[in-house]
Amino acid sequence: MGARKVRPCRPTSRVPKSIGEESVMSQPNPAVDLIVRNGLIVDGTGGEPYKGDVAIKDGKIVEVGTVSGSGKEEIDAAGCIVTPGFVDLHTHYDGHVLWDTHLKPSSNHGVTTALIGNCGVGFAPCKPETRAAMLNFMEGVEDIPKEVMEAGLAWNWRTFPEYLEAVAARHLDMDVAAHIGHVPLRAYVMGQRGIDREPATPEEIEEMSRITEEAVRAGAIGFSTSRTTHHQSRDGWKTAGLTASKEELVAIAKGVQRGGGGAVQLITDFTDHEGEFALIEAMAREADCPVSFTMTQKDDNLKRHVKTMEMIEKANAEGLEIRGQVLSRPTTTLLGLSVSGHPLAFCPSYQKIADLPLPERVAEMKKPEVRKAILDEFPTITEHRASKAYTMLDRIYELKAVEPELEPFKENSLAAIAERLGVPAKEYAYDRLIDDDGLTMFMLPSTTMIDQAMDAIEKMMKHPNTVLALGDGGAHSTQICDASAQSYMLTRWIKGRHGRSIPLPEGIKMITLDPAVAAGMLDRGVIKVGYKGDLNVIDMDNFALYRPLRVNDMPAGAGRVIMPTTGYRATIVSGEITRRDDKETGNLPGRLIRGRQPAPAAA
């Protein structure tokens, strides 16, 4: 039987600029599993793209350049770019990997490797008596509904190695690697005292270090913690790592290194800027451990990120390995009738109909008497921390159906548009919410767009000691969809918009090789012989993002938000096509990756 052919991309005028020395590297292999032909190879290194073929066998790239012979399956990538699979350092699929096979919304944005267990929360290690607390924290910190986790988790583990065994048994549409989180670690060793943030004794610190070492030996990619007051359990408890001592954190980081090495990931408010950064430096220096942390622009200090970048640069010049994790797009809260909140959500008259199915709710809201009652109550400000922000119509923007504008301009806010139209802003917002059968989506930029400009994002992205991350896939399932960040890199930065752009080779490197190196996964993120056979075939001429859409496909019938795309001709994991023309194929080659991975010998 001949090789299966996949239809080509639309022809393009692109021509290769040069062919690197390593573009033709091995003898023909007539028995390969997959050949991607005639694409413009953007290999992840930042080098110039070149036209060529890529052959994969047994999950590895075996030939790059002009590939003779045939493969069991072939893709004609003429008119497309061919990139390494995208690597996402910051997701929260800790439970999803046990109840789902398709890790959306990340997998529909070209992600082929994801790191879970970020921000200090997770489900292992865990004793039966602390399971409820772990659910409480995951629901509060990451907005994953308790009923989803209760329906989806089997709890067939106690220790972190046992959790990894449960994940290893799963077949997924991407590879995953897991951090051990500070909240479950403290609860496992200290019980309620750990959850209550009491100081750990020297013996407890030693035990946490030992368990972390054990976890890394079993395959943990590293350790994560949270030191931000914004992270709270559903019941309002602050996270266990918030006030952890330097001695505790350094000892845990040393456990990571004794276990074979890995990274520390954390988030902090930087309220004590110098003090918190000194703690980061202590972990990096005393444990000889790479550290990365969430870096955004915050409304309490619009220039703090500038000082932070200076501190990171100085630390790396001194030989430490410290990175800021940054996002390629604004962090935005999604607002609409189909998701968690919107400008009218706290009005008492709306609350009376809030639980109706969406079509019935829209029908009610179209009634003149209901409309008047709700609008008369706007704005309703309650004790809920989001109620005021949801009514700030000068900071809220509508997302159009195709290529939604995630870069807000003041003149495009709901309030500004209403003013131009000569109508009250609250009435304009109301009418837009019920339009399009209630599927209209608004966005409220929440971090890194405080001054409604892309300057901070661009400067942080381009800093030599930052890495793109923070997509938060799996978390905040009906509040945000920042997991579209890789696609946003393509459609916003590489294509260019509003006078800002990033060259194609550099942009692809930022979402492939750079995060792979930061994670210590040196076997992927590059298109070269010996590297992992993870690829994306992308039709850039026809690539588009669409506005967020809620789908109810989680356990207990719960929903999550995805951002559909067009233009991913194929996503390939370990040589198997997991998505073709933006649709799932059913192939599930993704597996648990245990710990850091060395570069191929051929490299």
Backbone hydrogen bonds, N-H to C=O, Kabsch-Sander energy under -0.5 kcal/mol:
donor,donor_aa,acceptor,acceptor_aa,energy
4,R,72,K,-1.5
6,V,74,E,-0.9
9,C,76,D,-0.6
9,C,78,A,-0.6
17,K,49,P,-1.0
18,S,49,P,-1.2
20,G,18,S,-0.5
23,S,20,G,-1.8
25,M,64,V,-0.9
32,V,29,N,-1.0
32,V,70,S,-0.6
33,D,56,I,-1.6
34,L,56,I,-1.9
35,I,73,E,-2.0
36,V,54,V,-2.9
37,R,35,I,-0.6
37,R,75,I,-3.2
39,G,52,G,-1.4
40,L,80,C,-2.6
41,I,39,G,-0.9
41,I,50,Y,-3.1
42,V,82,V,-2.8
43,D,41,I,-0.7
50,Y,41,I,-1.5
52,G,39,G,-2.4
53,D,65,G,-3.4
54,V,36,V,-2.4
55,A,63,E,-2.9
56,I,34,L,-2.8
57,K,60,K,-2.7
60,K,57,K,-2.0
61,I,531,Y,-3.1
62,V,55,A,-2.6
63,E,55,A,-1.3
65,G,53,D,-2.4
67,V,65,G,-0.7
68,S,66,T,-0.6
72,K,32,V,-2.1
73,E,33,D,-1.0
74,E,4,R,-3.1
75,I,35,I,-2.6
76,D,6,V,-1.4
77,A,37,R,-3.3
77,A,75,I,-0.9
80,C,77,A,-2.6
81,I,538,I,-2.6
82,V,40,L,-2.4
83,T,536,N,-2.6
85,G,534,D,-1.8
86,F,110,G,-2.3
87,V,511,I,-2.0
88,D,113,T,-2.9
89,L,87,V,-0.6
91,T,89,L,-0.5
91,T,115,L,-1.9
92,H,473,G,-3.7
97,V,93,Y,-2.3
98,L,95,G,-2.1
99,W,95,G,-1.0
99,W,96,H,-0.6
100,D,96,H,-2.8
103,L,101,T,-0.6
104,K,102,H,-2.0
106,S,103,L,-0.7
107,S,103,L,-1.9
109,H,106,S,-2.1
110,G,107,S,-0.8
111,V,106,S,-1.4
112,T,86,F,-2.8
113,T,86,F,-1.4
114,A,175,D,-2.2
115,L,88,D,-2.3
116,I,177,A,-3.0
118,N,91,T,-1.0
120,G,117,G,-0.5
121,V,118,N,-1.2
126,C,158,R,-3.1
130,T,127,K,-1.9
131,R,127,K,-0.5
131,R,128,P,-1.0
134,M,130,T,-1.9
135,L,131,R,-2.2
136,N,132,A,-2.2
137,F,133,A,-2.4
138,M,134,M,-2.4
139,E,135,L,-2.6
140,G,136,N,-2.1
141,V,137,F,-3.3
142,E,138,M,-1.6
143,D,139,E,-1.1
144,I,138,M,-0.9
148,V,145,P,-0.5
149,M,145,P,-1.8
150,E,146,K,-2.9
151,A,147,E,-1.7
152,G,148,V,-1.9
153,L,149,M,-2.3
163,Y,159,T,-1.7
164,L,160,F,-2.5
165,E,161,P,-1.8
166,A,162,E,-1.8
167,V,163,Y,-2.2
168,A,164,L,-2.9
169,A,165,E,-1.1
170,R,167,V,-1.9
172,L,590,G,-2.1
173,D,101,T,-1.6
175,D,112,T,-2.7
176,V,591,R,-1.9
177,A,114,A,-1.8
179,H,116,I,-2.0
180,I,222,G,-2.4
181,G,124,A,-0.6
181,G,179,H,-0.5
182,H,224,S,-1.6
183,V,120,G,-2.8
185,L,181,G,-1.7
186,R,182,H,-2.9
187,A,183,V,-2.3
188,Y,184,P,-2.3
189,V,185,L,-1.9
190,M,186,R,-3.3
191,G,187,A,-1.7
193,R,190,M,-1.2
194,G,191,G,-0.9
195,I,191,G,-1.4
196,D,192,Q,-2.4
197,R,194,G,-1.2
198,E,193,R,-2.4
205,I,201,T,-2.6
206,E,202,P,-2.2
207,E,203,E,-1.9
208,M,204,E,-2.5
209,S,205,I,-2.3
210,R,206,E,-2.2
211,I,207,E,-2.6
212,T,208,M,-2.2
213,E,209,S,-2.3
214,E,210,R,-2.4
215,A,211,I,-2.4
216,V,212,T,-2.5
217,R,213,E,-2.5
218,A,214,E,-1.5
219,G,215,A,-0.7
219,G,216,V,-0.8
220,A,215,A,-2.5
221,I,178,A,-2.9
222,G,178,A,-0.6
223,F,263,A,-2.1
224,S,180,I,-2.0
225,T,265,Q,-2.0
227,R,267,I,-3.6
231,H,228,T,-1.1
232,Q,230,H,-0.8
233,S,237,W,-2.8
234,R,136,N,-1.9
236,G,233,S,-2.0
239,T,231,H,-1.2
242,L,239,T,-1.7
244,A,241,G,-1.1
249,L,245,S,-2.2
250,V,246,K,-2.8
251,A,247,E,-2.0
252,I,248,E,-2.1
253,A,249,L,-2.4
254,K,250,V,-2.3
255,G,251,A,-1.5
256,V,252,I,-1.7
257,Q,253,A,-1.7
258,R,254,K,-2.7
259,G,255,G,-1.8
260,G,257,Q,-1.4
261,G,256,V,-2.2
263,A,221,I,-1.6
264,V,290,P,-2.5
265,Q,223,F,-2.6
266,L,292,S,-1.7
267,I,225,T,-1.0
269,D,227,R,-1.4
273,H,271,T,-0.9
276,E,272,D,-3.0
277,F,273,H,-2.1
278,A,274,E,-2.2
279,L,275,G,-1.5
280,I,276,E,-1.9
281,E,277,F,-2.6
282,A,278,A,-2.2
283,M,279,L,-2.0
284,A,280,I,-2.1
285,R,281,E,-3.0
286,E,282,A,-2.7
287,A,282,A,-0.5
287,A,283,M,-1.3
289,C,283,M,-0.6
289,C,284,A,-0.7
291,V,321,E,-2.3
292,S,264,V,-2.6
293,F,323,R,-1.7
294,T,266,L,-1.7
295,M,325,Q,-2.7
298,K,296,T,-0.5
298,K,301,N,-0.7
301,N,298,K,-1.0
304,R,301,N,-1.3
306,V,303,K,-0.9
307,K,303,K,-1.3
308,T,304,R,-2.6
309,M,305,H,-2.2
310,E,306,V,-1.6
311,M,307,K,-2.1
312,I,308,T,-2.6
313,E,309,M,-2.3
314,K,310,E,-2.0
315,A,311,M,-2.3
316,N,312,I,-2.5
317,A,313,E,-1.9
318,E,314,K,-1.1
319,G,316,N,-1.6
320,L,315,A,-2.1
322,I,320,L,-0.7
323,R,291,V,-2.3
324,G,465,N,-1.8
325,Q,293,F,-3.9
325,Q,323,R,-0.5
326,V,324,G,-0.6
326,V,467,V,-2.4
331,T,447,T,-1.4
332,T,330,P,-0.6
333,T,444,L,-2.6
334,L,332,T,-0.5
334,L,479,Q,-4.4
335,L,442,F,-2.5
336,G,341,G,-2.4
339,V,336,G,-0.9
340,S,478,T,-1.9
345,A,342,H,-1.9
347,C,344,L,-1.6
350,Y,347,C,-0.7
351,Q,347,C,-2.4
352,K,348,P,-1.2
353,I,350,Y,-1.9
354,A,350,Y,-0.8
356,L,353,I,-1.8
361,R,357,P,-2.5
362,V,358,L,-2.6
363,A,359,P,-2.0
364,E,360,E,-2.1
365,M,361,R,-2.6
366,K,362,V,-1.2
367,K,364,E,-1.6
371,R,367,K,-2.6
372,K,368,P,-2.5
373,A,369,E,-1.9
374,I,370,V,-2.5
375,L,371,R,-2.5
376,D,372,K,-2.3
377,E,373,A,-0.9
377,E,374,I,-0.7
378,F,374,I,-0.6
378,F,375,L,-0.8
381,I,379,P,-0.7
382,T,380,T,-0.5
387,S,384,H,-1.3
390,Y,386,A,-2.2
391,T,387,S,-0.5
391,T,388,K,-1.3
392,M,389,A,-1.5
393,L,391,T,-1.9
395,R,392,M,-2.5
397,Y,443,M,-2.3
398,E,412,N,-0.5
399,L,441,M,-3.0
400,K,398,E,-0.6
403,E,545,L,-3.3
406,L,404,P,-0.9
412,N,409,F,-2.7
413,S,410,K,-1.5
414,L,393,L,-0.5
414,L,396,I,-2.7
415,A,393,L,-2.1
417,I,413,S,-2.5
418,A,414,L,-2.4
419,E,415,A,-2.1
420,R,416,A,-1.9
421,L,417,I,-1.9
422,G,418,A,-1.0
422,G,419,E,-0.5
423,V,418,A,-2.3
428,Y,424,P,-2.1
429,A,425,A,-2.6
430,Y,426,K,-2.1
431,D,427,E,-2.5
432,R,428,Y,-2.2
433,L,429,A,-2.1
434,I,430,Y,-1.6
435,D,431,D,-0.6
435,D,432,R,-0.6
438,G,435,D,-1.4
439,L,436,D,-1.8
440,T,435,D,-0.9
441,M,399,L,-0.5
442,F,335,L,-3.4
443,M,397,Y,-2.8
444,L,333,T,-2.3
446,S,331,T,-3.4
447,T,331,T,-1.1
448,T,297,Q,-2.6
452,Q,449,M,-1.9
458,E,454,M,-2.6
459,K,455,D,-2.4
460,M,456,A,-2.4
461,M,457,I,-2.7
462,K,458,E,-1.9
463,H,460,M,-0.9
466,T,463,H,-1.4
467,V,324,G,-2.5
468,L,510,M,-0.6
469,A,326,V,-3.3
472,D,90,H,-1.9
473,G,90,H,-0.6
475,A,472,D,-2.4
476,H,142,E,-4.4
477,S,143,D,-0.8
479,Q,476,H,-2.3
480,I,476,H,-2.3
484,S,481,C,-1.2
485,A,482,D,-1.6
488,Y,484,S,-2.4
489,M,485,A,-1.9
490,L,486,Q,-1.3
491,T,487,S,-2.7
492,R,488,Y,-2.7
493,W,488,Y,-1.1
494,I,489,M,-2.8
495,K,490,L,-1.7
496,G,492,R,-0.6
497,R,500,R,-2.1
500,R,497,R,-1.7
502,I,493,W,-2.4
507,G,503,P,-2.9
508,I,504,L,-2.3
509,K,505,P,-2.0
510,M,506,E,-1.8
511,I,507,G,-0.6
511,I,508,I,-1.2
512,T,509,K,-1.0
514,D,509,K,-2.3
516,A,512,T,-1.8
517,V,513,L,-2.8
518,A,514,D,-2.2
519,A,515,P,-1.9
520,G,516,A,-0.5
520,G,517,V,-1.1
521,M,516,A,-2.6
522,L,520,G,-1.1
522,L,597,Q,-2.4
524,R,521,M,-1.0
527,I,43,D,-2.0
528,K,526,V,-1.1
530,G,61,I,-3.2
531,Y,528,K,-1.9
532,K,523,D,-2.8
533,G,59,G,-3.2
534,D,532,K,-2.0
535,L,533,G,-0.5
535,L,572,I,-1.6
536,N,83,T,-2.3
537,V,570,A,-3.0
538,I,81,I,-2.7
538,I,536,N,-0.6
539,D,567,G,-3.0
540,M,538,I,-1.2
542,N,539,D,-1.0
543,F,540,M,-1.0
544,A,566,T,-2.4
546,Y,564,P,-2.1
547,R,401,A,-2.1
549,L,562,I,-2.9
551,V,560,R,-3.0
553,D,551,V,-1.1
554,M,558,A,-2.2
557,G,554,M,-1.4
558,A,555,P,-1.4
560,R,551,V,-2.4
561,V,477,S,-2.3
562,I,549,L,-2.6
566,T,544,A,-2.0
569,R,537,V,-1.5
569,R,567,G,-1.4
570,A,537,V,-1.7
571,T,579,R,-2.2
572,I,535,L,-3.2
573,V,576,E,-2.7
575,G,533,G,-2.6
576,E,573,V,-2.2
578,T,571,T,-2.5
578,T,576,E,-0.7
579,R,571,T,-1.5
580,R,583,K,-2.7
581,D,569,R,-2.0
582,D,568,Y,-1.6
583,K,580,R,-1.0
585,T,578,T,-2.3
586,G,578,T,-0.6
590,G,172,L,-2.7
593,I,176,V,-3.4
594,R,592,L,-0.6
595,G,219,G,-2.2
595,G,593,I,-1.0
597,Q,520,G,-2.0
603,A,600,P,-1.3
